[in-house]
């Protein structure tokens, strides 16, 4: 294994009444892409948020253990969180451009950290827009509102904005789940190029995306670390049966589905609303399988269902456009 960038040691996290992460210990390699995989609700995003302490913004959260970055413990209350977060660019599920121009979105971070000369800012804006493959598309409208960009362009803009403060690490939380296939491909291609200079950690529901991108894999299930290792070893010869079943999409094949709902052609939030209505007519403990083709539904339906107290048993891509979400009332 290559040099370690992030060392996670015996990390536990608790929401009110829920042990979300259970004694997680793993080393994230430097200048590689590490994919954190597992079904919805298994703790993937929680672990990612622990790395830059965004977990602190979650009500009712407590955590313990150590996460070392450059031998500095992120969880130590003496740690400068601003400095830690400067080392980590974050690419969220849904792009959130700042309510300002394309130019100012990129220049914002460097300005906060003391850079004020326009020639320097101009160079930074051009450099990072080129790095994410966006410069040629926007160079003639840098003063236009960032909100006018397409959602795929906005996601690349957010990636450039994060890179402009020169982090060491890029954290990606389902970065393509809200994007169309072409925009998703753009983001994946940029991540593959960036790994020569950055350590990248990506949370993904999409097992095929993990196979395309990952050098190293971390498999979580119900807050536990099931397996981790080089991607070729985990995908081709997993040591754990749960990992093999998850990769093959057969993890919950033995569960009897009581009702099936085809929501193809619907967009969020209607996917969630219709699934919720279907569950309302079912008895406690019964299982509903939902088929969706809206990428946003892959993350938002499971999250909404879990917030309503239901259990997500399986999230699985079944072809190029469709996903199944298995929910237990």
Buried (B, 14 or more C-beta within 10 A) or exposed (E): EEEBBBBBBEBBBBBEEBBBBBBBEBBBBBBBBBBBBBBBBBBBBBBBBBBBBBBEEBEEBEBEBBBBBEEBBBBEEEBEEEEBBBBBBBBBBBBEBBEBBBBBBBBBBBEEEEBEEEEEBEEBBBBBBEBBBBBEBBEEEBEEBBEEBEEBBBBBBBBBBBBBBBBBBBBBBBBBBBBEEEBBBBBBEBBEEBBEEBBBBBBBBBBEBBBBBBBBBBBBBBBBBBBBBBBEBBBEEBEEEBBBBBBEBEBBEEEEBBBEBEBEEBEBBEBBBBBBEBBEEBEEEBBBBBBBBBBBBBBBBBBBBBEEEBBBBBBBBEEEEEBBBBBBB
